[in-house]
Amino acid sequence: MMLDKDGVVGEIYRENVLSRVDENSFWVYKIKMSEEARVKLVKRAISGEEHKELSWNVDEDDYEENAESDFKIEEKEKDKVLLVFLHISVITNAMDAGSECSPATKSQSRGPLYRNNSRENLDRFIPNRSAMDFDYAHYMLTEAKTGKENPIASSPSREAYRKRLAESLNMNRTRILAFRNKPPTPADTISNDCSSFRPSEPAKARRYIPQTSERTLDAPDLQDDYYLNLLDWGSSNVLAIALANTVYLWNATDGNTSELVTVDDDVGPVTSVKFAPDGRHISVGLNNSDVQLWDSTSNKLLRTLRGCHQSRVGSLDWNNHILTTGGMDGRIVSNDVRIRSHIVETYSGHHQEVCGLKWSASGQQLASGGNDNLLHIWDRSMASVTSPTQWLHRLEDHTAAVKALAWCPFQGNLLASGGGGGDKCIKFWNTHTGACVNSVDTGSQVCALLWNKNERELLSSHGFSQNQLTLWKYPSMVKMAELTGHTSRVLFMAQSPDGCTVASAAGDETLRFWNVFGSPEVAAKAATRKAAEPFAHLNRIR
């Protein structure tokens, strides 16, 4: 270490470079070296070219060439010379004093020669020796540069290996100098080894989706009419299908088939069927505008609802004890089946036949689609019996009839709707705001939609040209599978109570069953871990 009369301190690695560097070149007088001068000095020291000996000009605060002596720094000495230059330290307070130091002052000024960890003694232009990795600095100044000047033919695999090796050895750093100490490593109160005792979760296996139906039943005289709803699957695991004037029941548990009712030609054919939530009672819409209520276990007619419509009733849906009906006259009527005067709410907004009706899971919002290409969202709190109810949202984005409707089971305000042959789109709606959040062109008429109750998936049935069922991953809407087998448009779909099996009925007069949503065992496990959506029971935030 050297301390001159003005309090300027310099560090010289005598054992390394004393024979190559003139010691007098590192003495600094009176004025602090400017950053620009230090940079110039360093660059010239490591350039490898012939240089004049450098000394400091007191008046101009810069270096000047000494023409009396030439020297050249050899390649192997470059990193050493660089470190010499970078470790010249300037004592600012001694220079500011501007006076000669007494021996006592000199002895006091030795303090800064020893590292002080306090922040006030650090300089952002002077490297911190204790925080630097000299081995890495030596490598970067020698081997790394040599590798760039003499590149070796490399392949992608070699380059990938080099990057992985650099990451493993922490050699992806770009800085050689360090100006402050690294923060201290936090005390590890809990051993990292405990993570090895955590049970590893197995990767989720990709679900197998059968490409063919597991069962096919004949459905003679099934009406090939897009605007009707002739298929439903109740909570008691009984499926109802309307064939011309007759409603048949098929018990999925034992495979038995029975006839519920056959209506006369003057009131038929049957235009819609829908089970009540209890799975026992079933509503039957007729071509003459009447709606019948039946007990499916005793095959007994309970009552007939009249006066709701002026023409056929093509759509039905239940909201607890409220049966909502939609007719060809464009009217939507809610009926309380417990009381004599059953009409309790009316909704007017469609100008043509109402072919789609769906209540939300909360029972507060009703979606209706019609042959007038309109989709309405109704709020039950705004409903009235004395005057037509005003819609909450009137959505006009579809360009064909809207029959396919499905409320999302895991997001209460999300509705999927499908358009007819002139539209061919599946659209997703935020029913609180009325915004269309996504639209997908399927390429064919959308006849029906069903959500998977256990996974984020949507199933759609289609008409010409493939007459297929398509399984979509939501929200990416990537096709997961296309199920073919029907030879005519797949007009109707119904889902089993466990959510695993889907029944489809088509104009080819066949009823097919598809195990598209997984096995019951897997569905039961998924149902136990499924968490309820926050605020799913709320209609909107007021």
Secondary structure as UniProt FT lines:
FT   STRAND          2..3
FT   TURN            5..6
FT   STRAND          9..10
FT   HELIX           14..17
FT   TURN            18..20
FT   HELIX           23..26
FT   HELIX           35..46
FT   STRAND          51..57
FT   TURN            58..61
FT   STRAND          62..71
FT   HELIX           75..77
FT   HELIX           78..86
FT   STRAND          88..89
FT   HELIX           92..97
FT   HELIX           103..108
FT   TURN            109..110
FT   HELIX           111..113
FT   HELIX           119..121
FT   TURN            124..125
FT   HELIX           129..131
FT   HELIX           134..141
FT   HELIX           143..149
FT   HELIX           156..168
FT   TURN            169..170
FT   HELIX           192..197
FT   STRAND          215..218
FT   TURN            220..221
FT   TURN            226..227
FT   STRAND          231..233
FT   TURN            235..236
FT   STRAND          238..243
FT   TURN            244..245
FT   STRAND          246..251
FT   TURN            252..254
FT   STRAND          257..262
FT   TURN            265..267
FT   STRAND          270..275
FT   TURN            277..278
FT   STRAND          281..286
FT   TURN            287..288
FT   STRAND          291..295
FT   TURN            296..299
FT   STRAND          300..305
FT   STRAND          313..319
FT   TURN            320..321
FT   STRAND          322..327
FT   TURN            328..329
FT   STRAND          331..336
FT   TURN            337..338
FT   STRAND          343..348
FT   STRAND          354..359
FT   TURN            361..362
FT   STRAND          365..370
FT   TURN            371..372
FT   STRAND          375..379
FT   HELIX           380..382
FT   STRAND          393..395
FT   STRAND          402..407
FT   TURN            412..413
FT   STRAND          414..419
FT   TURN            421..423
FT   STRAND          425..430
FT   TURN            431..434
FT   STRAND          435..441
FT   STRAND          446..451
FT   STRAND          457..462
FT   TURN            464..466
FT   STRAND          469..473
FT   TURN            474..477
FT   STRAND          478..483
FT   STRAND          490..495
FT   TURN            497..498
FT   STRAND          502..506
FT   TURN            507..508
FT   STRAND          510..514
FT   HELIX           520..529
FT   TURN            534..537
//
